[in-house]
């Protein structure tokens, strides 16, 4: 039987790493998963790459799809952006990101 989960690690704003089994059969993105496990990720635009409130830092060498123009435009306007910044809503849970490690960005007041 095919595995329907991948393992991802999310480091919260206090520096605490938690490893999760994330479903790949529900067409979820990382922002939706973070909200589902009650991490403090806002995702105010609902995953449309229009707000950057789901920004994360990629801490692993996981190969991800290139940033879209919309994602790059949002990151240009976001706070606390680093070279490894991505929008969680643009990272779809799939077998190719097994072992992904991300860190939540600082919260904006």
KABELPE-V269851 format. One record per run of one state. SS is the DSSP state (alpha for helix, beta for strand, coil for the rest). FROM is the first residue (numbers start at 1). TO is the last residue. Records with the same first field share a line. If there is no record, write none. Layout:
SS=FROM-TO ; FROM-TO
This chain:
coil=1-4 ; 12-16 ; 24-28 ; 37-54 ; 59-68 ; 78-84 ; 91-91 ; 93-94 ; 98-100 ; 105-109
beta=5-11 ; 17-23 ; 29-29 ; 55-58 ; 85-87 ; 92-92 ; 101-104
alpha=30-36 ; 69-77 ; 88-90 ; 95-97
